[in-house]
Amino acid sequence: MAKSHVIIGVATWFAAAPMLNLPPTDSMYLGLAVVGSLLPDVDHPQSWVGRRTRPVSTALAATLGHRGVTHSALALFGLMALLLHMGNRQGAVSALAVGYLSHMAADMLTPRGLRLAWPLRKTWGIPLCRTGSPAETLIVAAVVGSIGWYLWHGGVRPGRMLHWRQGSAWGMVQGVVQEVTRPVPACSPPRQAHRSGPPPRG
C-alpha cells in the first residue's frame, strides 16, 4: 500500500542519510525519498502514483505488467545513470534511490516477490505478508521501530529531526520538483572599488 511504502521510505531515508553525509530533514532530499518510495508502482494504473501518471501507467501495465521492469535492478540503475547524466545533483539522486530501494525491499516481503534480474523470470523474496493484510501493518511498525531504535542508540534523536511541512504529500513533491529545476542565479560582476580623492586630470 502507498502509505506503507511512504512510511518505510521515510524511515529508511533517516537511517541512510547520515551514512551518505546528507541532511535527513532537508525538504528536497526528504521529498525525493518519498517520490522514490512510490515510483516503482508507476506500472500499476490503480496505484497512488499510477492514477496520477496515466496514460503512462496504463501503457506500462499493458505491455510489461505489474512488478516487471520498474521493480528491477535494471530500472533502478538505469534511472540513476540517466539522472546523473542529465546533471542532477548526486545527493538528490541518492535520496531518490534510497526511496526506490525501500519500495523494492518491502515488495520482496510479499509472496509474489520481485523479478530483480528482469527480463529473467526468476523471482526473489521472503513471503511474510500479503498486501493490505494486518501482517503488513505489523511489519511496517517493526521496520519503523527497528530504525528508530537504531537512530536513538546511534546518537540521533528522530524527534528532534522531524520538521514536517503542512500540506499534502503531492504538494511537497511539487515543491521538490521546483527546487531541483530552479536555475542557479548568475553571478553579478564585481563592483569596482570606490576611489577617494580628486579625479585624475586629463
Salt bridges, closest charged atoms under 4 A:
ASP41 OD1 - HIS66 NE2 3.92
ASP41 OD1 - HIS71 NE2 3.19
ASP41 OD1 - HIS103 NE2 3.38
ASP43 OD1 - HIS66 ND1 2.83
ASP43 OD2 - HIS71 ND1 3.42
ASP107 OD1 - HIS5 NE2 3.24
ASP107 OD1 - ARG67 NH2 3.44
ASP107 OD2 - HIS71 NE2 3.23
ASP107 OD2 - HIS103 NE2 3.01
GLU179 OE2 - ARG182 NH2 3.11
